[in-house]
Amino acid sequence: MNALPDAWTWLTTGANWSGTAGVWHRLGEHVYLTVVCLLISGALALPVALLLGHLGRGGALAVNIANVGRAVPTFAVLVLLLLSPVGTHGDWPTVIALVLFAVPPLLTNAYVGVRDVDPDVVQAARGMGMTGPQVLWRVEVPLAMPLIMTGVRSAAVQVVATATLAALPGGGGLGRIITAGFARQNTPQVVAGAILVAVLAMLVECVFVVLQKLFDPNRSGRGPAPAATPRTAADVAA
């Protein structure tokens, strides 16, 4: 029962926050790893999802293939990568495992978001003379942005939570605080590391909730325009 008070004592001790093994350094490593994995997974998943959602072809197959990554535990993928030739290349085993874990929500949400755009709106845009790329970037992507951001938010939170596995092969991040606590049989340090990961995940969740509202075309202040007032015959004559 003393784990939480002792963990608070560990967190409020200044010496635990400084140095290469301190919280600030490990936090920077964790955030860097998360950003790199999100950028790579977004570069892989989003273009494919947007294109397939716009064309309306092959999306179900791509989504099902991407979702295979959800059925395979990330830890199992990491172990297999460590045993392969990739395992000798620094953080790449962890990066690849996290990218495979982040691709499914990005791909699925972006594809569904573009695919579910009102067909009447798309036809109206084409009737105005828009080309395919213009319809995609000016109509479909803005309308699908809330669902796309939901996928990004889900992937970001999952990567933040799962990036603790980077400590197992000797990588950086907040997971090193937890593994060091286990090695020293220091339960307060283990609990403190878990608290730091949970707080970081909640902060990332809050940041992406705000971004999702900013990118929502239907957010307050940008609602539909008021209906036009019917004009009388005198107005028309004037």
N, C-alpha and C positions, 0 to 999 in steps of 0.2 A: 504493500500500500504506500510505501515511501518512494516509489519510482517517480511519480509525477513531481513531488516537491524537489527531489534530488535532480530530476531532469531540468527543472526550472533553475536550480542553483548552477547546474552546468551551463545552461544557456546564458545566464547573467554573469558568468565569469569572463572577464575581458581576455584572459590568456587563450581561451578556446576560440576566439574570433580572429586572432592574428597568426601570421606565419603561413607557410605553404600548406600546412595541415589544418589551418583554421577554417572557420565557417565561411568567411568572406571569399577565400580562395576557392573552396569547394563549391560554393554557390555560383561563382563565376564560371567554373568548369561545367557545372550542371546546366546553367542557362546557355552557354555556348554550345554544348552538345545538343540541347533541345532545339535551338535555332537552326543548327546545321541540318539536323534530321528533318525538321519541318520544311526547310527550303528544298532539300533534295526530294522528299516525298511529294511536295506540292508541284515541283517541276516535272515529276514523272506522272502524277495522277491527274492534275487539273487539265492540262491540254487535251489529254485523251478523253476525259470525261466530258469536257465542253464540246469537243468535236463530235463525239458519238451522240451526245444529247441533242445537238443541232441537227445531225443527219437522221437520228432516230433509228440507227442500225447498229447491231453488234453490241449494244450497251449491256444487255442482260448477260451475255457471255463474259464480257470484260468484268462486270461487277461480280459474277460468280467466281471467276478466277481470282480476283483480288481478295474475295472473302475467304479463300482458302487460307490466307495468312492468319485469319482469326481462329481457325481450327487448330493451328499448330502453336504450341506455347512458345513465347518469345525466348524463354530460357533454353528450350530445346534447340531452337535455331541458333542461339548464341553459342551453345556448346559445340554444335556441328561446325559452325564457322571457325571456332577456335581450334578444332582438330584438323581443319583444312589448311591449305597454304595461305589463305587470307589471314589466318590467326597470327601470323608474324608481322602484320602491318598495323601496329598500334591500335588506334580506336576503331578501325574499319569494321571489325566483326560486330561491335556494338552498334555502330552507325547503320550497317546493313540490316541488322535484326530490328532496330527501331523503325527504320524506313519501311520495312515489310509490314510492321505493325501499324504504321500510320497511314499507309496507302488506302486500305479499305474504306474508312469513313470519308476520306477526301474524295475518292473516286465515286462512291455511291451517292453522297449528298449532291455533288456537283452534277452528276448525270441526271439524277431525279429532278433537281431544281430546274435545269434547262429543259428537260423533256416535258415537264408539267406546266410550262408557260402556256397561257391561253392561246390556242391555235388562231382564234379570231384576231388577236393582237398581232401575231406573226403575219397573218395574211394581209392585215391592214398595212403593216410595214412594207411588205413586198409590193402591195398595190401602190405605195407611194414611190416606188422605184428603187428601194434599197436593195443592194446586193446581198449575197449570203453572208459574207463577213460583217457587213454593216448591221444586218439583222441580229447576228450573234452578239456583237459587242455593244450595240446601242439599245437593243431591246431585250434579248433573252438573258444575257449576263446580268444586267441591272435588276431585272425582275427575279432572277434566281439567286441574287446575292445573299439574302437572308439565310437560305438553306445552305449555300456554299460556306458561309461563315459559321454555320452550325457544325458542318463537317470539320472545318479548320479548328474550331474550339474543342471539339471532341478529340481530334487527333493530338492537339497540343497538350491537353490534360493527361491523356494516356501516355504520351511520350515523357512528360515530366515525372509521372509516377513510375514508369517502367525504366527510366534512365538510371535508376539506382542500381540496376543489374550491371552497369558499366564497372562497378567496383569489384565484381567477382573476378574478371581477368586482369585486375590491376589498374583499371582505368580511373578517371577522376570523377568528380561529382559528389553530391551529398551522400551517396551510398558508401563512400569511403569512411565517413563518420560512423555509420552503422556497423560496417565490417570491422573497423578498428575497435569499436566497443565490444563486439563479440569476441575478438581476439584477446582483449584485455579482461574479459568477463566483467565489463563495466556496464551494468544495466541502465543507469541514468544516461550514459552517452548514447546507448542504442535507442532509448525512448526519445532523447533530444533529437537525434537524427531523423527519426520517424516523424516527429512533430515538424521539423523544418521542411521535409518533403511535402507533408500535408498542407502546410501553410503556403508553400510555393505553388502547389497545384491549385489551391483556392484563389490565390492572387492572379494566376494565369487565367482561371475561369472568369474572374471578375473583369479582367482586361478585355477578354474576347467578347464578353456580354456587352460591354460598352461599345466595342468596335462593331458588333453585330447591329446594335441600334443605330449607330452612325451610318452604316451602309444600307439600312432598311429604307427603301423608297417610300414606304407608307408611314414613316415615323411622324410623330406629332409635329405640326408646323408645315408639313408637306403633304397634306391630305389632298383629296380631289378638289378640283376647282368648283366653285359654286355654280349652280345651274344658271344659264342665261335667262334673263327676264323676257317673256314673250313680248314682241313688239306689236304695237297697234298699227292700224292703217295710216294714222297721222305720222307715226314715227317713220314708216316706210316712205311715205311721201316726202317727208323732210329730208 
